[in-house]
Amino acid sequence: MITFSFTLRDPEGFHAKAAGDLVEAALKCKSRVAIQVGSRSGDAKQIFNVMCLGAKENDEVRMTVEGPEEEKDSDYLRQRLSARFEAS
């Protein structure tokens, strides 16, 4: 299991486009990808789970990647999401 965090830098938080980009990236992973913002968490491969987190600019977003290719998948997610997020 690999866990990493980002700070959301999009001024509009997890609006539909940002959430869709995250879900699209997570769906390309073979591993299970969980997302957590504060006390809320969900499956990062489900758009409604991501949108319901209510993440706003400057919120810390924690991602947990677990599965057969977790190292490869976590590297991919970090690279793909770096435009919208800042590593913390």
C-alpha positions in Angstrom: 0.0 0.0 0.0 1.3 3.4 -1.0 -0.1 6.6 0.4 0.7 10.1 -0.8 -0.8 13.6 -0.3 -1.3 16.6 -2.5 -2.7 20.1 -1.9 -5.5 21.0 -4.2 -4.5 24.1 -6.1 -7.5 24.6 -8.4 -9.4 27.7 -7.2 -12.7 26.0 -7.9 -11.8 22.8 -5.9 -13.2 19.5 -7.2 -15.5 20.9 -9.9 -16.7 18.5 -12.6 -13.6 18.8 -14.8 -11.1 18.4 -12.0 -12.9 15.4 -10.5 -13.3 13.9 -14.0 -9.6 14.2 -14.7 -8.8 12.5 -11.4 -11.2 9.7 -12.0 -10.0 9.2 -15.6 -6.4 8.8 -14.2 -7.5 6.4 -11.5 -9.4 4.3 -13.9 -6.2 3.6 -15.8 -4.7 2.0 -12.7 -5.0 -1.7 -12.0 -4.7 -1.1 -8.3 -7.4 0.1 -6.0 -7.3 3.8 -5.6 -8.8 5.5 -2.5 -9.1 9.2 -1.9 -9.6 11.1 1.3 -10.2 14.8 2.2 -10.5 15.5 5.9 -12.7 12.8 7.4 -14.4 12.0 4.1 -13.1 9.2 1.8 -14.2 7.2 -1.2 -13.2 5.3 -4.3 -11.2 7.5 -6.7 -12.6 5.6 -9.6 -16.1 6.8 -9.0 -17.0 10.4 -10.0 -19.7 10.8 -7.4 -17.3 9.7 -4.6 -14.8 12.3 -5.7 -17.4 15.1 -6.1 -19.0 14.4 -2.7 -15.6 15.0 -0.9 -16.3 18.7 -1.3 -12.6 19.5 -1.7 -11.7 23.1 -2.0 -8.6 25.0 -2.9 -5.7 24.4 -0.4 -7.3 21.2 1.0 -5.0 18.3 1.5 -6.0 15.3 -0.6 -4.6 11.9 0.4 -4.5 9.1 -2.1 -3.9 5.4 -1.2 -3.0 3.0 -3.9 -3.1 -0.7 -3.2 -2.7 -3.6 -5.5 -0.5 -5.6 -7.8 1.0 -2.6 -9.6 0.8 0.0 -6.8 4.2 1.5 -7.3 3.7 2.0 -11.0 0.1 3.3 -10.5 1.1 5.7 -7.7 3.9 7.1 -9.9 1.5 7.5 -12.8 -1.1 9.3 -10.6 1.5 11.7 -9.1 2.7 12.6 -12.6 -0.8 12.9 -14.1 -2.2 15.0 -11.3 0.8 17.3 -10.7 -0.7 20.1 -12.9 -3.7 20.5 -10.6 -2.0 19.6 -7.3 1.1 20.4 -5.4 2.9 17.7 -3.6 2.9 18.1 0.2 
